[in-house]
Amino acid sequence: MSSRRSRPNAGTPRPSAPDPESVIADEDWYGREVTGRTYTRYSFVDTDWTEIRTENAVFDACVFSGVRFNASRHTGTAFTNCTFQRCTFFDTAFTDCKLVGSHFQRCEFTLLAVRGGDWSFTALPGARLARAGLDRVRLREADLTGADLTGAEVTGCDLSGSALSGCVLSGADLRGSDLSALDPRTAELAGARIDLGQAAVIAAGLGCRVE
């Protein structure tokens, strides 16, 4: 297991607030297509991104506050070192996107679908991700402390080094995911679907001898 001290953002301050000229507030971006654009240190405030489509766009060190991502689709887009505050993600899909180092605070997730991509070092403490779909997502050293993943699909994901204390995984499909960072004594696993390799990891975490 890698140490959380190796995080690239450890010990560094969060990005400063964007320049006032880079603030986009109370705008309606409904159904807009954003392809190949780059936004650095922008702040999006109370903006409607319902049914927006982004492809190969870059949002770096941006702040999203009160943004509605409902029914939006994102493909190959990077949201790196961004902060999401009070955002709603209803029926939102991310495919092969990069969210390394991003923080989510008091956001709402319903029917979230993530396929592929790199979400390493993301902070999702306490996130309610029940029935979310996470397939083949790199989540190395992500902070999922106390997150609720009841009934979620978490298949083929790399969770090595992640913080999973207090995580609720009841009824979740975890097959094929790296659970080496999971302490089964601090998580809820009732009814979770696991493969044989994961069963051995969990048994070892409970202090059992697997022979």
C-alpha positions in Angstrom: 0.0 0.0 0.0 1.4 3.4 -0.9 1.6 6.1 1.7 -0.9 9.0 1.5 2.1 11.2 2.1 3.1 10.5 -1.5 0.1 12.4 -2.8 1.2 15.1 -5.3 -1.0 17.7 -3.7 0.0 16.9 -0.1 1.3 19.9 1.8 0.4 22.3 -1.0 -2.4 24.9 -0.6 -5.6 24.6 -2.6 -5.7 26.8 -5.7 -6.4 30.5 -4.9 -9.8 32.0 -6.0 -10.0 32.7 -9.7 -9.6 36.2 -11.0 -13.0 38.1 -10.9 -12.8 38.4 -14.7 -12.8 34.6 -14.9 -16.1 34.2 -13.0 -19.1 32.8 -14.8 -22.2 33.2 -12.7 -25.9 32.6 -13.2 -25.5 31.6 -16.8 -27.6 29.0 -18.7 -25.4 26.5 -20.6 -28.2 24.1 -21.2 -27.3 21.6 -23.9 -24.1 23.4 -24.9 -21.3 21.5 -26.5 -17.8 22.2 -25.2 -15.0 20.6 -27.3 -11.3 21.1 -26.9 -11.6 24.2 -24.8 -9.3 25.0 -21.9 -10.4 26.9 -18.7 -7.8 27.6 -16.0 -8.8 29.0 -12.6 -12.3 29.8 -13.7 -15.2 30.0 -11.2 -18.6 28.7 -12.3 -21.3 29.9 -9.9 -25.0 28.8 -10.0 -24.6 27.9 -13.6 -26.9 25.4 -15.4 -25.0 22.7 -17.2 -28.0 20.5 -17.7 -27.5 18.2 -20.8 -24.2 19.8 -21.6 -21.7 17.8 -23.6 -17.9 18.2 -23.1 -15.3 16.3 -25.1 -11.5 16.6 -24.7 -11.9 19.9 -22.8 -9.7 20.9 -19.9 -10.9 22.6 -16.6 -7.8 23.1 -14.4 -7.9 24.5 -10.9 -11.5 25.7 -11.4 -14.2 26.1 -8.8 -17.8 24.9 -9.5 -20.3 26.2 -6.9 -24.0 25.4 -7.2 -23.6 24.1 -10.7 -26.2 21.7 -12.1 -24.6 18.8 -14.0 -27.9 17.0 -14.5 -28.0 14.7 -17.6 -24.6 16.0 -18.8 -22.1 13.8 -20.6 -18.3 14.2 -20.5 -15.9 12.3 -22.7 -12.1 12.5 -22.4 -12.4 15.8 -20.4 -10.1 16.8 -17.6 -11.3 18.4 -14.4 -8.0 18.5 -12.6 -7.5 20.0 -9.1 -11.0 21.4 -9.2 -13.4 22.1 -6.3 -17.0 21.2 -6.6 -19.3 22.7 -4.0 -23.0 22.1 -3.6 -23.2 20.7 -7.2 -25.9 18.3 -8.4 -25.0 15.2 -10.5 -28.3 13.6 -11.6 -27.9 11.0 -14.4 -24.4 12.4 -15.1 -21.9 10.3 -17.1 -18.1 10.6 -17.2 -16.2 8.5 -19.8 -12.4 8.3 -19.8 -12.2 11.6 -17.9 -9.4 12.8 -15.6 -10.4 14.3 -12.2 -7.0 13.9 -10.4 -6.8 16.0 -7.2 -10.4 17.3 -7.3 -12.5 17.9 -4.2 -16.3 17.4 -3.8 -18.0 19.2 -1.0 -21.7 18.8 -0.2 -22.6 17.5 -3.7 -25.6 15.4 -4.6 -25.1 12.3 -6.7 -28.0 10.3 -8.3 -27.5 7.7 -11.0 -23.8 8.8 -11.5 -22.0 6.7 -14.2 -18.2 6.7 -14.5 -16.5 4.5 -17.1 -12.7 4.5 -17.2 -10.6 7.5 -16.5 -8.3 8.6 -13.6 -9.9 9.9 -10.4 -6.8 9.4 -8.3 -6.4 11.7 -5.2 -10.0 12.9 -5.5 -11.7 13.8 -2.2 -15.2 12.4 -1.8 -15.6 12.1 2.0 -19.1 11.3 3.1 -20.4 11.3 -0.5 -23.7 9.6 -1.1 -23.0 7.4 -4.1 -25.7 4.8 -3.6 -26.3 2.8 -6.9 -23.6 4.7 -8.7 -21.8 2.9 -11.6 -18.0 3.0 -11.4 -16.3 0.7 -13.9 -12.6 0.4 -14.5 -11.9 3.7 -12.8 -8.5 4.6 -11.3 -9.2 5.8 -7.8 -5.7 5.5 -6.3 -5.4 7.2 -2.9 -8.9 8.7 -3.2 -10.6 9.8 0.0 -13.8 7.9 0.3 -14.0 8.0 4.1 -17.6 7.5 5.2 -18.9 7.4 1.6 -22.2 5.5 1.0 -21.8 3.2 -2.0 -24.8 1.0 -1.1 -25.8 -1.1 -4.2 -23.2 0.6 -6.3 -21.2 -1.0 -9.1 -17.5 -0.7 -8.3 -16.0 -3.1 -10.8 -12.5 -3.4 -12.0 -11.5 -0.2 -10.1 -8.0 0.6 -8.7 -8.7 1.6 -5.1 -5.1 1.0 -3.9 -4.1 3.3 -1.1 -7.6 4.8 -0.9 -9.1 5.9 2.4 -12.1 3.6 2.9 -12.8 3.9 6.6 -16.5 3.9 7.5 -17.4 3.3 3.8 -20.8 1.6 3.2 -20.5 -1.1 0.6 -23.6 -3.1 1.4 -25.0 -4.8 -1.7 -22.3 -3.3 -3.9 -20.7 -5.2 -6.8 -16.9 -5.0 -6.0 -15.7 -7.7 -8.3 -12.3 -7.1 -10.0 -11.5 -4.1 -7.9 -8.3 -3.7 -5.8 -9.5 -3.8 -2.2 -6.0 -4.0 -0.6 -6.6 -0.7 1.2 -9.9 -1.9 2.7 -10.1 -2.7 6.4 -13.2 -4.9 6.6 -13.5 -4.1 10.3 -14.3 -0.4 9.6 -16.6 -0.8 6.5 -20.1 -2.2 5.9 -20.0 -5.1 3.5 -23.2 -7.0 4.0 -24.4 -8.5 0.8 -21.5 -7.2 -1.3 -20.5 -9.2 -4.3 -16.8 -10.1 -4.4 -14.6 -12.6 -6.2 -12.4 -15.3 -4.7 -9.2 -13.1 -4.7 -11.0 -10.4 -2.8 -12.4 -12.9 -0.4 -8.9 -13.8 0.6 -7.9 -10.2 1.0 -10.9 -9.5 3.2 -10.3 -12.6 5.3 -6.7 -11.6 5.8 -7.9 -8.2 6.9 -10.0 -9.8 9.5 -7.0 -11.6 10.9 -7.8 -15.0 9.3 -5.2 -17.3 7.9 -5.8 -18.2 4.3 -4.2 -21.5 3.4 
